[in-house]
């Protein structure tokens, strides 16, 4: 981004970024042998989420995509992606999106 004044921001042109290379210090999650690692993507209908979901699937992860509007997710026609209507800012909508998800071990 470029800043052309004290309070103005001009967006950069969309560029394709190279795939991130894992660094030795990064923690890698392994799943039980009977299933692929799972990822929950909140904001899956947005720009980043809509690119992240297919990337995670291509890496072999099982993905649950969550957004406030399920119809937007359905329009993506992702194969093998579980869809959940949930708003990360609305606690009453979270149990359905979080059901069955596990947090990775820390440390």
Buried (B, 14 or more C-beta within 10 A) or exposed (E): EEEEEEEEEEEEEEEEEEEEEEEEEEEEEEBEEEEEBBBBBBBBBEEEBBEBBBEBBEEEBBBBBBBBEBEBBEEBEBEEBBBBBBBEEEEEBBEEBBEEEEEEEEE
